[in-house]
């Protein structure tokens, strides 16, 4: 309530909010297998978190892979529609791959969908429509073998799966503990039980996050 009327657009004008956001991201990263190198931002919701991830990889490619002239991202059809919305706004072509019969990402089919124009891959933990976790380890292996980033959309599961695991249930690896995962989104206003709208987007390195910002 103390900070409800504050605006965080300018972190130099609101250093107290910057500190608050940094603390929140640090706590979230700790839950999701991150180390001290993981950084991120708070956002207004899962849609903005996914939008910023797409923007980050698009702008990273503009700087580091200028040969990409028609950017694409490879994702299962079970991925959240906000990714398609983001692609529409940002001029990125979504290459949609049908899942296997149990609604998990088809890693082999995603491998075939990769082209020289591919920016990054997407997996979900879990996917929004069916509550099924994609094979993140296999997607990580694919991403590493092709030299591509991997975003894990944990907007639903980010603040549920770590506690399910602590209760003793088997949860497949899905977070920054998986080496090929380069970014994650996780909604505070779902199972983080924060007020709407509050989400996080996190990156493995500050160098990657730098492409998120507009200055």
C-alpha positions as a Markdown table, in Angstrom:
| # | Residue | x | y | z |
|---|---|---|---|---|
| 1 | Unk | 0.0 | 0.0 | 0.0 |
| 2 | Unk | 2.9 | 2.4 | 0.8 |
| 3 | Unk | 4.1 | 2.2 | -2.8 |
| 4 | Unk | 0.8 | 1.8 | -4.7 |
| 5 | Unk | 0.9 | 5.2 | -6.2 |
| 6 | Unk | 4.6 | 5.1 | -7.2 |
| 7 | Unk | 5.8 | 4.6 | -10.8 |
| 8 | Unk | 8.8 | 2.4 | -11.6 |
| 9 | Unk | 9.4 | 3.6 | -15.2 |
| 10 | Unk | 12.4 | 5.6 | -14.1 |
| 11 | Unk | 14.6 | 3.6 | -11.6 |
| 12 | Unk | 16.8 | 6.7 | -11.1 |
| 13 | Unk | 13.9 | 8.6 | -9.8 |
| 14 | Unk | 12.5 | 5.7 | -7.7 |
| 15 | Unk | 15.6 | 3.9 | -6.2 |
| 16 | Unk | 13.4 | 2.4 | -3.5 |
| 17 | Unk | 11.3 | 0.7 | -6.1 |
| 18 | Unk | 14.4 | -0.5 | -8.0 |
| 19 | Unk | 15.6 | -2.1 | -4.8 |
| 20 | Unk | 12.2 | -3.7 | -4.1 |
| 21 | Unk | 12.1 | -5.1 | -7.6 |
| 22 | Unk | 15.7 | -6.4 | -7.4 |
| 23 | Unk | 14.9 | -8.2 | -4.2 |
| 24 | Unk | 11.8 | -9.8 | -5.7 |
| 25 | Unk | 13.7 | -11.0 | -8.7 |
| 26 | Unk | 16.5 | -12.4 | -6.5 |
| 27 | Unk | 14.0 | -14.4 | -4.4 |
| 28 | Unk | 12.3 | -15.7 | -7.6 |
| 29 | Unk | 15.6 | -16.7 | -9.1 |
| 30 | Unk | 16.5 | -18.5 | -5.9 |
| 31 | Unk | 13.4 | -20.6 | -6.1 |
| 32 | Unk | 14.0 | -21.4 | -9.8 |
| 33 | Unk | 17.5 | -22.7 | -9.7 |
| 34 | Unk | 19.3 | -19.4 | -10.5 |
| 35 | Unk | 22.7 | -18.4 | -9.3 |
| 36 | Unk | 24.0 | -14.9 | -8.5 |
| 37 | Unk | 24.4 | -14.2 | -12.3 |
| 38 | Unk | 20.6 | -14.5 | -12.9 |
| 39 | Unk | 19.0 | -11.1 | -13.3 |
| 40 | Unk | 15.5 | -9.9 | -14.4 |
| 41 | Unk | 12.6 | -7.5 | -14.2 |
| 42 | Unk | 9.2 | -7.3 | -12.7 |
| 43 | Unk | 6.4 | -6.8 | -15.2 |
| 44 | Unk | 2.7 | -6.2 | -15.3 |
| 45 | Unk | 1.9 | -9.8 | -16.1 |
| 46 | Unk | 2.8 | -12.9 | -18.0 |
| 47 | Unk | 2.0 | -11.2 | -21.4 |
| 48 | Unk | 4.5 | -8.5 | -20.8 |
| 49 | Unk | 7.1 | -11.0 | -19.5 |
| 50 | Unk | 6.7 | -13.0 | -22.7 |
| 51 | Unk | 6.7 | -9.9 | -24.8 |
| 52 | Unk | 10.0 | -8.8 | -23.2 |
| 53 | Unk | 11.6 | -12.2 | -23.8 |
| 54 | Unk | 10.7 | -12.1 | -27.5 |
| 55 | Unk | 12.0 | -8.5 | -27.7 |
| 56 | Unk | 15.2 | -9.4 | -26.0 |
| 57 | Unk | 16.0 | -12.3 | -28.4 |
| 58 | Unk | 15.0 | -10.2 | -31.4 |
| 59 | Unk | 17.3 | -7.4 | -30.4 |
| 60 | Unk | 20.1 | -9.7 | -29.4 |
| 61 | Unk | 20.0 | -11.1 | -32.9 |
| 62 | Unk | 20.0 | -7.7 | -34.4 |
| 63 | Unk | 23.3 | -7.0 | -32.7 |
| 64 | Unk | 25.0 | -10.4 | -32.7 |
| 65 | Unk | 23.5 | -12.2 | -35.7 |
| 66 | Unk | 22.9 | -9.6 | -38.4 |
| 67 | Unk | 22.5 | -12.4 | -41.0 |
| 68 | Unk | 19.0 | -12.9 | -39.5 |
| 69 | Unk | 16.7 | -10.8 | -41.7 |
| 70 | Unk | 13.4 | -12.7 | -41.2 |
| 71 | Unk | 13.5 | -13.7 | -37.5 |
| 72 | Unk | 11.6 | -16.8 | -36.3 |
| 73 | Unk | 11.0 | -18.5 | -33.0 |
| 74 | Unk | 10.2 | -22.2 | -32.7 |
| 75 | Unk | 7.5 | -23.2 | -30.2 |
| 76 | Unk | 4.9 | -25.9 | -29.6 |
| 77 | Unk | 1.2 | -25.1 | -30.4 |
| 78 | Unk | 0.5 | -25.6 | -26.7 |
| 79 | Unk | 2.6 | -22.5 | -25.8 |
| 80 | Unk | 0.8 | -19.5 | -24.4 |
| 81 | Unk | -1.0 | -17.2 | -27.1 |
| 82 | Unk | 0.8 | -14.2 | -25.6 |
| 83 | Unk | 3.9 | -15.4 | -27.5 |
| 84 | Unk | 2.0 | -15.2 | -30.8 |
| 85 | Unk | 0.7 | -11.7 | -29.8 |
| 86 | Unk | 4.3 | -10.6 | -29.0 |
| 87 | Unk | 5.6 | -12.1 | -32.3 |
| 88 | Unk | 2.9 | -10.1 | -34.2 |
| 89 | Unk | 3.9 | -6.8 | -32.5 |
| 90 | Unk | 7.6 | -7.4 | -32.9 |
| 91 | Unk | 7.9 | -8.7 | -36.4 |
| 92 | Unk | 8.9 | -12.3 | -35.4 |
| 93 | Unk | 7.5 | -15.3 | -37.3 |
| 94 | Unk | 6.2 | -18.0 | -34.9 |
| 95 | Unk | 7.0 | -21.5 | -36.2 |
| 96 | Unk | 4.4 | -23.6 | -34.5 |
| 97 | Unk | 5.1 | -27.3 | -34.0 |
| 98 | Unk | 2.3 | -29.8 | -32.9 |
| 99 | Unk | 3.0 | -31.6 | -29.7 |
| 100 | Unk | 3.3 | -35.4 | -29.2 |
| 101 | Unk | 0.0 | -37.1 | -28.2 |
| 102 | Unk | 0.5 | -36.5 | -24.5 |
| 103 | Unk | 0.6 | -32.7 | -25.3 |
| 104 | Unk | 4.3 | -32.3 | -24.5 |
| 105 | Unk | 6.6 | -30.5 | -27.0 |
| 106 | Unk | 7.8 | -32.7 | -29.8 |
| 107 | Unk | 11.5 | -32.1 | -29.5 |
| 108 | Unk | 12.4 | -34.0 | -32.7 |
| 109 | Unk | 9.9 | -32.0 | -34.7 |
| 110 | Unk | 11.1 | -28.7 | -33.2 |
| 111 | Unk | 14.6 | -29.7 | -34.2 |
| 112 | Unk | 13.4 | -30.1 | -37.8 |
| 113 | Unk | 11.7 | -26.7 | -37.6 |
| 114 | Unk | 14.9 | -24.8 | -36.8 |
| 115 | Unk | 16.3 | -22.7 | -39.6 |
| 116 | Unk | 19.2 | -20.2 | -39.9 |
| 117 | Unk | 16.6 | -17.5 | -39.1 |
| 118 | Unk | 15.6 | -19.0 | -35.7 |
| 119 | Unk | 16.1 | -16.7 | -32.7 |
| 120 | Unk | 15.2 | -19.0 | -29.9 |
| 121 | Unk | 13.2 | -22.0 | -28.7 |
| 122 | Unk | 10.3 | -22.1 | -26.2 |
| 123 | Unk | 9.1 | -24.6 | -23.7 |
| 124 | Unk | 6.5 | -24.4 | -21.0 |
| 125 | Unk | 6.4 | -25.5 | -17.3 |
| 126 | Unk | 3.6 | -26.3 | -17.5 |
| 127 | Unk | 1.8 | -25.3 | -20.8 |
| 128 | Unk | -1.3 | -23.2 | -20.1 |
| 129 | Unk | -4.0 | -25.3 | -21.8 |
| 130 | Unk | -3.3 | -28.8 | -20.3 |
| 131 | Unk | -1.0 | -28.3 | -17.3 |
| 132 | Unk | 1.7 | -30.5 | -18.9 |
| 133 | Unk | 5.4 | -29.8 | -18.5 |
| 134 | Unk | 7.4 | -29.9 | -21.7 |
| 135 | Unk | 10.6 | -31.9 | -21.8 |
| 136 | Unk | 12.9 | -29.0 | -20.8 |
| 137 | Unk | 16.0 | -31.1 | -20.5 |
| 138 | Unk | 15.7 | -32.4 | -24.0 |
| 139 | Unk | 14.9 | -28.9 | -25.3 |
| 140 | Unk | 18.0 | -27.7 | -23.5 |
| 141 | Unk | 20.1 | -30.3 | -25.2 |
| 142 | Unk | 18.7 | -29.2 | -28.5 |
| 143 | Unk | 19.2 | -25.5 | -27.8 |
| 144 | Unk | 22.8 | -26.1 | -26.7 |
| 145 | Unk | 23.6 | -28.3 | -29.7 |
| 146 | Unk | 22.3 | -25.6 | -32.1 |
| 147 | Unk | 23.7 | -22.6 | -30.2 |
| 148 | Unk | 20.3 | -21.2 | -29.5 |
| 149 | Unk | 18.6 | -19.6 | -26.4 |
| 150 | Unk | 15.7 | -21.4 | -24.7 |
| 151 | Unk | 12.9 | -19.6 | -22.9 |
| 152 | Unk | 10.9 | -21.5 | -20.4 |
| 153 | Unk | 7.4 | -20.1 | -19.8 |
| 154 | Unk | 6.8 | -20.9 | -16.1 |
| 155 | Unk | 4.1 | -18.3 | -15.6 |
| 156 | Unk | 1.8 | -20.9 | -14.2 |
| 157 | Unk | 4.3 | -23.2 | -12.6 |
| 158 | Unk | 7.1 | -20.9 | -11.4 |
| 159 | Unk | 5.7 | -20.5 | -7.9 |
| 160 | Unk | 4.0 | -23.9 | -7.7 |
| 161 | Unk | 6.5 | -26.5 | -9.0 |
| 162 | Unk | 9.3 | -25.7 | -6.5 |
| 163 | Unk | 7.0 | -26.3 | -3.6 |
| 164 | Unk | 5.5 | -29.4 | -5.2 |
| 165 | Unk | 9.1 | -30.7 | -5.4 |
| 166 | Unk | 9.7 | -29.8 | -1.8 |
| 167 | Unk | 6.7 | -31.9 | -0.8 |
| 168 | Unk | 8.4 | -34.9 | -2.3 |
| 169 | Unk | 6.6 | -35.2 | -5.6 |
| 170 | Unk | 8.7 | -36.0 | -8.8 |
| 171 | Unk | 9.0 | -32.8 | -10.8 |
| 172 | Unk | 11.1 | -33.0 | -14.0 |
| 173 | Unk | 14.0 | -30.4 | -14.3 |
| 174 | Unk | 12.5 | -27.2 | -15.7 |
| 175 | Unk | 14.4 | -24.2 | -14.4 |
| 176 | Unk | 17.8 | -22.5 | -14.5 |
| 177 | Unk | 19.4 | -25.7 | -13.1 |
| 178 | Unk | 19.0 | -27.0 | -16.7 |
| 179 | Unk | 22.1 | -25.5 | -18.5 |
| 180 | Unk | 20.4 | -24.6 | -21.7 |
| 181 | Unk | 17.7 | -22.5 | -20.1 |
| 182 | Unk | 18.6 | -18.9 | -20.8 |
| 183 | Unk | 15.4 | -17.1 | -19.6 |
| 184 | Unk | 12.2 | -17.8 | -17.7 |
| 185 | Unk | 8.9 | -16.1 | -17.0 |
| 186 | Unk | 7.0 | -16.6 | -13.8 |
| 187 | Unk | 3.8 | -14.9 | -12.6 |
| 188 | Unk | 3.7 | -13.5 | -9.1 |
| 189 | Unk | 0.0 | -12.9 | -9.4 |
| 190 | Unk | -0.8 | -16.6 | -10.0 |
| 191 | Unk | 0.7 | -19.0 | -7.4 |
| 192 | Unk | 2.9 | -16.3 | -6.0 |
| 193 | Unk | -0.4 | -14.9 | -4.6 |
| 194 | Unk | 0.5 | -11.3 | -5.3 |
| 195 | Unk | -2.0 | -8.8 | -6.5 |
| 196 | Unk | -2.6 | -8.3 | -10.2 |
| 197 | Unk | -0.6 | -7.5 | -12.2 |
| 198 | Unk | 2.8 | -8.7 | -11.2 |
| 199 | Unk | 5.1 | -11.1 | -13.0 |
| 200 | Unk | 8.8 | -11.6 | -13.5 |
| 201 | Unk | 11.1 | -12.3 | -16.5 |
| 202 | Unk | 14.6 | -13.5 | -15.7 |
| 203 | Unk | 17.7 | -14.0 | -17.7 |
| 204 | Unk | 20.8 | -16.1 | -17.1 |
| 205 | Unk | 23.1 | -13.1 | -17.6 |
| 206 | Unk | 23.0 | -9.4 | -17.4 |
| 207 | Unk | 24.5 | -9.3 | -20.9 |
| 208 | Unk | 21.3 | -10.9 | -22.2 |
| 209 | Unk | 19.0 | -8.7 | -20.2 |
| 210 | Unk | 20.6 | -5.6 | -21.7 |
| 211 | Unk | 18.8 | -6.3 | -24.9 |
| 212 | Unk | 15.5 | -6.1 | -23.1 |
| 213 | Unk | 15.9 | -2.4 | -22.3 |
| 214 | Unk | 15.0 | 0.5 | -24.5 |
| 215 | Unk | 17.2 | 3.6 | -23.7 |
